[in-house]
Amino acid sequence: MSFKYCQHVKENGTLCRSAALRGRDYCYFHLRLRGRRMGMAQARARGERWRVQLPALEDMHAVQAGLMQVLCAGHRQHR
């Protein structure tokens, strides 16, 4: 049985290679990350404030996701 791999390109230039969701090009984590970034961009384009919703910081993956959200939000505000 074959399946698609996530097409997200990491900072080091390698692909994520997790299993992509059915009918999508990205894994669950990266699809949600792209959705949050799109939501922030749309709110910014409308001149609205964007509330960062941090996950429960219960493991290293959640901490990393939370840090990425804070960094992306700060980067978008200062442009």
Buried (B, 14 or more C-beta within 10 A) or exposed (E): EEEBBBBBEEEEEEEBEBEBBEEEBBBEBBBEBEEBBEEBEEBBEEEEEBEEEEBEEEEEEEEEBBEEBEEBBEEBEEE
